[in-house]
Amino acid sequence: MHIVWHRTELRTHDQPALHFAAQMALQNGETLLPLVIIDPKIFARPDLTPRRRAWFVENVRALRESYKKLGGNLVVREGEPHQVFDEICAEFSGGKNRVTHMHFVRNYTPYAKERDAGVRKICEKRGIRVLDYPGQYTHEPGEVLNEAGKPYSVFAAFRKKWGTLPKPELFDAPGTLPPFPSVRIGEIPKIASDIPLPDSG
């Protein structure tokens, strides 16, 4: 089974992790489990406003609907990501739905790096291959460098170089999804925003 771990990129289009996971799973007759984890270390932050919490969960709800339209579904869990992964991998540790691959789009914040390292350890312990992809930025941090191979200190020069670099391929949502395994889907919490929000999705 392939897990696609959605974090900030709550969409089925222009989603490299989903694109490649679906391709691999379909080629090999394997299942696909899309996953969102509501992380208490993020959600419990005192600076995280009700509108940001509400905006996130409403976009998770929209993502689930996107998957349903494609014939799949979205699993939602609450907890620290490394613990959630350990539980899911233990649940699917044998048979045809054993977790073999985990796919995600890279994030670069200090907490994201720490979080992802913890999940990688769980996956490595269980023999699960971790595949990460660019997709949060048009060009990954460290790609736009001057002739000396160093970061630009002037924005105009950075912008000029940025414009000359090849742009990544954009992926449509998969036309066909691999089978979805039998699993507890999980509830998406309802959070009231303190202001009106745009339409989600």
C-alpha positions in Angstrom: 0.0 0.0 0.0 1.1 3.6 -0.8 0.3 6.4 1.7 0.1 10.0 0.3 0.5 12.3 3.2 -1.1 15.7 2.6 0.2 18.6 4.7 -0.1 22.1 3.3 -1.0 21.1 -0.3 -4.7 20.1 0.2 -5.5 19.3 -3.5 -5.6 16.4 -5.9 -4.4 18.5 -8.9 -0.8 19.8 -9.2 0.1 17.3 -6.5 3.4 15.5 -7.3 3.2 13.1 -4.4 -0.3 11.9 -5.4 0.6 11.8 -9.1 3.6 9.5 -8.7 2.1 7.4 -5.9 -1.0 6.7 -8.0 1.1 5.8 -11.0 3.2 3.3 -9.0 0.3 1.8 -7.2 -1.7 1.3 -10.4 1.3 -0.3 -12.2 1.7 -2.8 -9.4 -1.9 -3.5 -8.5 -1.5 -1.9 -5.1 -3.8 0.2 -2.9 -3.6 3.9 -2.1 -4.3 5.6 1.2 -4.5 9.5 1.2 -3.9 10.9 4.6 -4.2 14.1 6.5 -3.0 14.4 10.1 -4.3 17.1 12.4 -1.2 17.8 14.4 -1.7 19.1 17.9 1.7 20.8 17.9 0.4 23.1 15.2 -3.3 23.3 16.1 -2.5 24.0 19.8 -0.2 27.0 19.0 -1.4 30.1 20.8 -0.8 32.2 17.7 -3.0 30.0 15.5 -6.3 31.9 15.1 -9.7 30.3 14.8 -9.9 31.4 11.2 -6.7 29.6 10.3 -7.9 26.4 12.1 -11.3 26.6 10.4 -9.7 27.3 7.0 -7.5 24.3 7.3 -10.3 21.8 8.2 -12.7 23.1 5.6 -10.0 22.6 3.0 -9.5 19.0 4.4 -13.2 18.5 3.9 -13.0 19.8 0.3 -10.0 17.5 -0.3 -12.1 14.5 0.9 -14.8 15.4 -1.5 -12.3 15.7 -4.3 -11.1 12.1 -3.6 -14.6 10.8 -3.4 -15.3 12.2 -6.9 -12.3 10.3 -8.1 -13.5 7.1 -6.6 -11.3 7.2 -3.4 -11.5 8.7 0.0 -9.3 10.6 2.5 -8.3 9.3 5.9 -8.1 11.9 8.7 -6.3 11.3 12.0 -5.4 13.5 15.0 -2.2 13.2 16.8 1.6 13.6 16.6 2.5 12.4 13.0 5.2 9.9 14.0 2.7 8.2 16.4 -0.1 8.2 13.8 2.2 6.7 11.2 3.3 4.0 13.7 -0.4 3.1 14.4 -1.4 3.0 10.7 1.7 1.0 9.7 1.0 -1.5 12.6 -2.6 -1.8 11.4 -1.5 -2.6 7.8 1.6 -4.6 8.7 0.7 -7.8 6.8 -1.1 -9.1 3.7 -1.7 -7.3 0.4 -2.3 -4.0 2.1 1.0 -3.8 4.0 2.4 -0.3 3.8 5.4 -0.3 1.4 5.7 3.4 0.3 5.0 6.8 1.8 4.9 9.9 -0.4 4.8 13.6 0.5 5.7 17.1 -0.7 8.6 18.6 1.1 8.2 21.4 3.6 11.1 23.5 4.9 10.1 25.1 8.3 12.2 24.0 11.3 9.3 22.2 12.8 8.4 20.5 9.4 12.0 19.1 9.2 11.9 17.8 12.7 8.4 16.3 12.2 9.4 14.6 8.9 12.6 13.2 10.4 10.5 11.5 13.2 8.2 10.0 10.6 11.1 8.8 8.5 12.5 7.0 11.5 9.2 5.1 11.9 9.1 4.2 8.2 12.7 3.1 8.1 12.1 0.9 11.2 9.3 -0.8 9.3 11.1 -1.1 6.0 8.8 1.5 4.3 10.3 3.5 1.4 9.9 7.3 1.8 9.6 9.3 -1.4 9.5 13.1 -1.1 8.9 15.6 -3.9 9.2 19.3 -4.7 5.9 21.1 -5.0 5.6 23.8 -2.3 7.6 26.3 -4.4 8.2 26.8 -8.1 11.9 26.5 -7.3 13.1 24.7 -4.2 15.1 26.7 -1.6 18.8 26.7 -2.8 18.0 26.3 -6.5 18.2 30.0 -7.5 21.9 30.8 -7.1 24.3 33.3 -8.6 27.2 32.4 -10.8 29.4 31.7 -7.8 26.8 29.2 -6.5 25.7 31.4 -3.7 22.2 32.9 -2.8 21.4 36.3 -4.2 21.4 39.3 -1.9 19.5 41.6 -4.3 15.9 40.7 -5.2 16.0 42.1 -8.8 18.9 39.8 -9.7 17.2 36.9 -7.9 14.0 37.5 -9.8 15.8 37.7 -13.2 17.5 34.4 -12.6 14.3 32.8 -11.2 12.6 33.7 -14.5 15.2 31.9 -16.6 15.1 28.5 -14.8 12.8 25.7 -16.2 9.5 25.5 -14.5 8.2 22.2 -13.0 5.6 20.2 -14.7 2.0 20.7 -13.5 -0.1 17.5 -13.0 -3.8 17.1 -13.5 -5.7 15.1 -10.8 -5.4 11.4 -11.6 -8.1 10.1 -14.0 -8.1 6.8 -12.2 -7.2 6.1 -8.6 -5.9 2.8 -7.2 -8.2 0.9 -4.9 -8.9 2.4 -1.5 -8.3 0.0 1.5 -10.8 -0.9 4.1 -9.9 1.5 7.0 -11.5 3.8 9.5 -11.9 7.1 7.6 -11.9 9.5 10.7 -14.0 12.5 11.4 -13.1 16.0 10.2 -13.7 18.5 13.1 -16.0 21.4 12.7 -14.3 24.7 13.8 -16.1 28.1 13.8 -14.2 30.9 12.2 -14.2 34.4 13.7 -14.6 35.9 10.3 -16.4 34.8 7.0 -14.1 32.6 5.0 -13.9 32.2 1.2 -15.1 29.0 -0.4 -12.8 26.1 0.5 -11.0 23.9 -2.1 
